[in-house]
């Protein structure tokens, strides 16, 4: 079995202009239960690509799993703003539902 983390790290390094490898790396860390690494990866992704809509729900969910409710709520709100600006009604609805469920 191929270890996806080194592969994704290489993709991030070779395609710094593409948010998707960063998202893939963050999700791989999340899937493995590597919460600190996943959080760092999501933060880096959103710092480099603040309008990358798919990251907000998964990052918020990670924070919920880590017990960081207030931070998760803030991420969901930020994500709703970004989704609204991008006219992404589906993502907005998912983020709004996650936010409402957590409150």
N, C-alpha and C positions, 0 to 999 in steps of 0.2 A: 504494500500500500504506500502510495506517495504521500509524504507530509505536505499538506497544502500551505502551511504557514510560510516556509521559505520561498515557495513558488509565488505566493501572493506578495511577499515582501519584495521580491525581485520585480514583480509587475508594478508595484507602487514606485519603486526607484526608477524603472525604465519609462514609465508613463506618468510623470508628475502632473500633467495637464488633464488627466482623466480621473474623475472621482470614483469610478466603479471599482477599480482594484482596491482602493482604500476602504470602500464599503465592504467588499468581499473579505478583506482582512479583518475588519472589525467584527463582521458576522461570524467568521471562523473562530475568533477568540471567544465571542459570546457563546457559540455552540459548544465549545470546549469547557465552558465554565471559567474561563480566564478573565474575570470581571475587570480587574485593574487594567490589563492590556487592552481589553475591548473598550473600556472607557477612554483610555488614551487615544486609541485609534479613532473612535467617534469624534472626540474633541479635535483631533488633528484634521479629520475629514471636514468637519463643519467650520473650522478656522480657514482652511484652504478653499472650501466650496460652501459658503454660508447659505446658498439657495438649493442645496441638494436635498430635495423633499423626502426621499425614501429613508434618509438617515434618522429623521426625528422620531418616528414611531418606534423604531428598533432601539434607538438610544434611550428614549424614555422608558421603554419596557425593561431594558437592562438596569436602569436606575431603580425602577420599582422592585425588581428582583433583589437588588442590593439593599433595599430598605431606605432608599434616599427619596422619599415621597415628594418633598418640596422641590428638590432639583428636577425630578421627573415632571412634575406639574409645569415648571418653568420651561423645560424642553418641549413639552406638548404645546404650550402657548406659543413659543417661538415658531414651532413647526406649523401651527395653524396660520400664523401670520405669513410665513413663507408660502404655504400651500395656497392661501387666498391670493397672494400676489401673483402666483403662477397659474391661477385659475384651475387648480387641481382639486376639484370638488370631492373626488373619491378620497384622496389623502386627507383633505380637510375633515371629512366626515369620520374617518378612522381616528384621527388625532383628537377630534372633539369628543368622540365616544370614550376614548381612553382617558381623557382628562376628566370627563363627567364621572366615570366609574371610580376614579381614584379620589375625587373630592369627597 
